[in-house]
Amino acid sequence: MTQAVILAGGKGTRLAERLNGRPKPLVAVDGVPLLERQLRTLAAHGIKDAVVLVNHAADQIEAFFAGRNFGCTVRLVDDGVPKGTAGAALACLDQLADRFLVIYGDTLFDIDIGHMIAAHMAAGADATLLLHPNDHPADSDLAELDAAGNIRAFHAYPHPPGALFRNLVNAAFYVVERRALEPWRNFSTPCDFAKDVFPAMLAAGQRLHGYVSYEYIKDLGTPKRLDKVERHLREGVVDRARRSHPQAAVFVDRDGTLNELRGYVRKPEELELLPGVAEAVRQLNEAEYRVVMVTNQPVIARGDCTEDDLRRIHDRLEGALGAAGGYLDATFYCPHHPDGGFPGEVAALKVSCECRKPATGLFRRAIETMNIDTHRSWMVGDSTADMRAAEQTGLRSVLVETGEGGADGKYPAAPDFVARDFAAAVDLIVGLYPRLVAEVSDVVSKVRAGELVLVGGLARSGKSTLTGVLKWELRRHGLSVESISLDRWILPAAERGPGVQGRYGLAEARAVLADWLAGRDGTLSLPAYDRRRRARVDGGRLLLSKDTVLILEGVPALLDAWPTPRSTRRLYVEADEGARRARVIADLVDRRLADAGQATDIYSQRQSDEAALIEATRSRSDQIFSLDSLTLVEQESQ
């Protein structure tokens, strides 16, 4: 049986204004003494034996326990003269169990202790330290792990200029084998676990394991920190961070999404974050999303860099994120590559695998180890491999227009959403999406199985964004839903006729959809349109059950008559014209189809040959959405 040792001897000088003469372990945390919270949490996780090491105001702590039961047996040990965190434990080593937890008396925690102990035992460790990233690694003491998750070095603050370290901070929660401390009984006191004993154990060749976790543990040793912890308790942050609570995550690609795409990154100095990325990662951290990087790194299989080199590259990435207060919760990478023939390649890694995107192995590992809820999670990337992986994993997908911008064309996978860059993707996830969910709630409540939903409006008004929200919300309500963009049927320039309808192969679209429109199951062979190359490509196959809700979106969606006996719902998306104009011109310039002057001319031409025709469909729609103003206008007839 594992025992808990609580270090409760501190005076709490920095917290004096909140203590009113009490010792620090008895500070009220949202009305409940901290020590009571710690003991009840330990008991809830099966820890039935606790040793509380006391010093300052020991009589008050003894009185606190009189006649009270917190679900575990409690013994108080007065360690006399202050000896430091490790010194206090070493002084009473003979009274401790073979294996025990070390808990600091100024921390609030909610950790799956059984899971941590199991990891400790599996690692065969002498001690296991809970590690986590924080939002200020540059001025924190950091731990360095090897490939097996064992600690190979501690890096105390201040760090040398230019040093590259992973953002892993000692959270001050340990599992320790008593036998591992026997050689250190006579360690000079006062001594500290983190600053003295653990570094000495490491230097002596003892095994220290790092248990990396996103679970909640906070030091509340100052009034400001105490206020933050109390706020987290009241707002449910502590409960939501439990391992048993399914986590919302944002999976992110690396090259072209977080950092500049400049071929393969082989050295740390070759990695440069894209603008706004670090701040956007911090925004996700603050919104309680677990940020998980999933990246193909064939440079290892090619022999261009080692796994240790990759670790240093990622250390540089984490340092750059940390400089703006952002951090990754986890990183998963694939070192394989299926093709051979490169000088210096690593033959053992030249294999087809289950982890190279668009395969889902990296995602499955993260989902299992972090208890991720795919229904509330996202994938942000710049390639069709990222979009395909998201599709196969059941994640909402956002394609960023940086890096490949989807132009790799390797897989027929359409994103749910498109964003200009990672920062815009995060704004969508954290800000716009929740508001749009509220906006579409009425439509979602009315749609029934097998309906056709048409989403129309002018170019760059937000149709695809609205469609993505509708699709995922309808799925959340138990319906089978697919969406198809009519942009798949945009004709190559040489085949186009006049006006907006001449730019689309709508007759072909009707033919492809004929079975489903007639009320039957359908197997669709879809085209796709490569917007950068302005060419038709294969778009894959899609199976549509007769009971599937189909959302058909595009500029001409409300123009055409879709011959079907199915219930049909018509939605129109309008936009602030100044904002829409800017988006149209920027899109043409970004795709290098025109310079700013030419793009302005194209916008004006489109206004003359399609605006009036498309805007006329507004009056025939069932509901009107404006994403720019986030308002919903019900038609007067409704």
DAVEN-V618107 format. One record per run of one state. SS is the DSSP state (2 for helix, 1 for strand, 0 for the rest). FROM is the first residue (numbers start at 1). TO is the last residue. If there is no record, write none. Layout:
BEGIN
ss=SS from=FROM to=TO
ss=SS from=FROM to=TO
END
This chain:
BEGIN
ss=0 from=1 to=2
ss=1 from=3 to=8
ss=0 from=9 to=12
ss=2 from=13 to=19
ss=0 from=20 to=23
ss=2 from=24 to=26
ss=0 from=27 to=27
ss=1 from=28 to=29
ss=0 from=30 to=31
ss=1 from=32 to=33
ss=2 from=34 to=44
ss=0 from=45 to=48
ss=1 from=49 to=54
ss=0 from=55 to=57
ss=2 from=58 to=65
ss=0 from=66 to=72
ss=1 from=73 to=78
ss=0 from=79 to=83
ss=2 from=84 to=91
ss=0 from=92 to=92
ss=2 from=93 to=95
ss=0 from=96 to=98
ss=1 from=99 to=104
ss=0 from=105 to=106
ss=1 from=107 to=110
ss=0 from=111 to=112
ss=2 from=113 to=123
ss=0 from=124 to=126
ss=1 from=127 to=132
ss=0 from=133 to=136
ss=2 from=137 to=139
ss=0 from=140 to=141
ss=1 from=142 to=145
ss=0 from=146 to=149
ss=1 from=150 to=155
ss=0 from=156 to=168
ss=1 from=169 to=177
ss=2 from=178 to=184
ss=0 from=185 to=192
ss=2 from=193 to=203
ss=0 from=204 to=207
ss=1 from=208 to=212
ss=0 from=213 to=215
ss=1 from=216 to=219
ss=0 from=220 to=222
ss=2 from=223 to=235
ss=0 from=236 to=236
ss=2 from=237 to=240
ss=0 from=241 to=246
ss=1 from=247 to=247
ss=0 from=248 to=248
ss=1 from=249 to=252
ss=0 from=253 to=254
ss=1 from=255 to=255
ss=0 from=256 to=258
ss=1 from=259 to=259
ss=0 from=260 to=267
ss=2 from=268 to=270
ss=0 from=271 to=272
ss=1 from=273 to=273
ss=0 from=274 to=276
ss=2 from=277 to=286
ss=0 from=287 to=289
ss=1 from=290 to=296
ss=0 from=297 to=306
ss=2 from=307 to=322
ss=0 from=323 to=329
ss=1 from=330 to=334
ss=0 from=335 to=346
ss=2 from=347 to=349
ss=0 from=350 to=360
ss=2 from=361 to=370
ss=0 from=371 to=371
ss=1 from=372 to=372
ss=0 from=373 to=373
ss=2 from=374 to=376
ss=0 from=377 to=377
ss=1 from=378 to=381
ss=0 from=382 to=383
ss=2 from=384 to=393
ss=0 from=394 to=395
ss=1 from=396 to=400
ss=0 from=401 to=416
ss=1 from=417 to=419
ss=0 from=420 to=421
ss=2 from=422 to=446
ss=0 from=447 to=451
ss=1 from=452 to=456
ss=0 from=457 to=462
ss=2 from=463 to=476
ss=0 from=477 to=480
ss=1 from=481 to=485
ss=2 from=486 to=489
ss=1 from=490 to=490
ss=0 from=491 to=492
ss=2 from=493 to=495
ss=0 from=496 to=500
ss=2 from=501 to=503
ss=1 from=504 to=504
ss=0 from=505 to=505
ss=2 from=506 to=512
ss=0 from=513 to=513
ss=2 from=514 to=517
ss=0 from=518 to=521
ss=1 from=522 to=530
ss=0 from=531 to=534
ss=1 from=535 to=544
ss=0 from=545 to=548
ss=1 from=549 to=553
ss=0 from=554 to=567
ss=1 from=568 to=574
ss=0 from=575 to=576
ss=2 from=577 to=590
ss=0 from=591 to=595
ss=2 from=596 to=620
ss=0 from=621 to=622
ss=1 from=623 to=626
ss=0 from=627 to=630
ss=1 from=631 to=634
ss=0 from=635 to=638
END
